[in-house]
């Protein structure tokens, strides 16, 4: 049971962590290049450099900032405002680096069978391909205006169902509404300029699977973001010259458009760390090249962070990893209990069997032979227990979603009626044993009747207890893959601790004086 | 007093105790049970060690059987001319397993094992892989000759005292030892059953088995070929049985 518990819990947590990591990588790519608020100029040139690297599958520029989103609800003048993380992106290249295109939630059913499988009130049943195209381009095809895609939990308009799908709440189907985004441009000197706002039609919503992201993030086209945040290309005026009749200074050049981040995706089989080193080198060379041109100015490599996705999402992943390790350590303490249990049981057996041990010694059993008898039992208990534990854990983990579903649903009438019938049989057994007057049997039948009666009553009254509520947790299903490394190490640990538990009584047995054992045993 | 044997001065002794002393400590109080016992047993002899309770009979038997050791500088036990009282580990285990067989007053059968399994126990203990089939054959033959072939699958708890003792004798003989050490083999049996057991031992003795039997009963001791009297921890008299 100890092995089964450890393997089940750690497998589910490892699965959860893997899902989290996988989702994390799918939303930021493998390597993230970022700089300060002033942004990285000449990103187009750097992107060309990046795409020239042999291990790069894709790269995309973006601006990452914060903003306020004025929602269309409630009705009336006073609207709700959400603070959001704004990602101004090039949706086409973003889709080559992240799972953006797949994460767009509102899309028509892939085929007739999928449509049939959807619930009647699921809006996706009646969606056209246009909503998906609009989401992929961040342009509302109806008007040609730049659109916005919201994280699925940014608005209160989406209610998550048990099956992980969403229904519009309070009649707010967001893709039919407009929102107003307000952002605050910040100069390279860190000074805040006048806030700027723009109305965007919601073209789609995004479900990455990570609540923190889906609750906060919105996506707008890169050009709009650059314009709103004054990171777009602009004329460079000579402020030392005399202004013309209209008060304008002469234009002496252009300030390049800037982005705050570049996400890079590695080709299949290339590690994020290896790509990070390549990107770092590429940026150093890019920066050197740009700065060699006296009319241009790139951010120095020292002021640019190049991180892997794991480093970037450390805050998200680290707590879960720590929790898993804590669980591993806490549950592993059960080993000591097992070893203690085996020790005390075997100690009692040795005391009880002292005379038999004396007999064995008298017919020629060696001390090691006697010791091996007990160690062998410890080994057998360990091996069998570990094997059964791993088997049980495998059965539970592989069927965890079905088990969860069963716990979350009403008990079928046949089951609880059957349980009551069984209780009735046990009660008859109890009456019979009372008539026979056997105390132990009365007690056992009484216990069986009470336990079965309680189970039957519980089943009859049970109307579903959802432990892993998909409307609350990040993921729609519980991870159902056994962590085999944990399974094997736990099983080996179980065997080792069983043998350790048996070793002390085994040594005591080996030390028994046969004469004493035969005389007094 | 030295043990005077008259069996055959020419035959080398099979088992021998020379000035054996044994002291037990009960808390802080040392109790000297054997104070210098001498005993020589030749092959084919049936020696009865006679003495009252507490005279050290069983202790002497345990020392002869390698279950216990004499005190430091407290004499020695020889088997076939080789000292066994200084042997350790494998050699002593092998001696108990192959060279001698023990029969106890209270049978000392393992209650969880069947009659057959109990009888073949020394064969399984010695060398599990090689001895098992031999032990099986030997146990089967012995139990059959002791009239227990219909009881093979029974547990010791389902047998009478006499049957249990016969199983214990079969167990002692299963590895064909050269000496059988019997500690009050009839002490827990009624007179008639005890006679049956002594008849069985006599039969084995007639076939050449060397027997050393401890008893407090002169009538039982009379079945032996030689009686050795033990008093105050040493052999005080050794004479042919009347």
HADDOCK unambig.tbl for C-alpha pairs under 7 A between the chains (distance, minus, plus):
assign (segid A and resid 356 and name CA) (segid B and resid 110 and name CA) 6.24 0.50 0.50
assign (segid A and resid 359 and name CA) (segid B and resid 108 and name CA) 6.52 0.50 0.50
assign (segid A and resid 362 and name CA) (segid B and resid 67 and name CA) 6.53 0.50 0.50
assign (segid A and resid 362 and name CA) (segid B and resid 96 and name CA) 6.45 0.50 0.50
assign (segid A and resid 363 and name CA) (segid B and resid 96 and name CA) 5.80 0.50 0.50
assign (segid A and resid 363 and name CA) (segid B and resid 97 and name CA) 5.12 0.50 0.50
assign (segid A and resid 363 and name CA) (segid B and resid 122 and name CA) 5.32 0.50 0.50
assign (segid A and resid 364 and name CA) (segid B and resid 93 and name CA) 4.53 0.50 0.50
assign (segid A and resid 364 and name CA) (segid B and resid 94 and name CA) 6.05 0.50 0.50
assign (segid A and resid 364 and name CA) (segid B and resid 96 and name CA) 4.78 0.50 0.50
assign (segid A and resid 364 and name CA) (segid B and resid 97 and name CA) 4.07 0.50 0.50
assign (segid A and resid 364 and name CA) (segid B and resid 122 and name CA) 6.72 0.50 0.50
assign (segid A and resid 364 and name CA) (segid B and resid 125 and name CA) 6.64 0.50 0.50
assign (segid A and resid 364 and name CA) (segid B and resid 126 and name CA) 6.57 0.50 0.50
assign (segid A and resid 365 and name CA) (segid B and resid 93 and name CA) 6.24 0.50 0.50
assign (segid A and resid 365 and name CA) (segid B and resid 125 and name CA) 5.56 0.50 0.50
assign (segid A and resid 365 and name CA) (segid B and resid 126 and name CA) 6.85 0.50 0.50
assign (segid A and resid 366 and name CA) (segid B and resid 89 and name CA) 6.88 0.50 0.50
assign (segid A and resid 366 and name CA) (segid B and resid 90 and name CA) 6.87 0.50 0.50
assign (segid A and resid 366 and name CA) (segid B and resid 93 and name CA) 5.71 0.50 0.50
assign (segid A and resid 514 and name CA) (segid B and resid 67 and name CA) 6.48 0.50 0.50
assign (segid A and resid 515 and name CA) (segid B and resid 67 and name CA) 6.36 0.50 0.50
assign (segid A and resid 515 and name CA) (segid B and resid 68 and name CA) 6.77 0.50 0.50
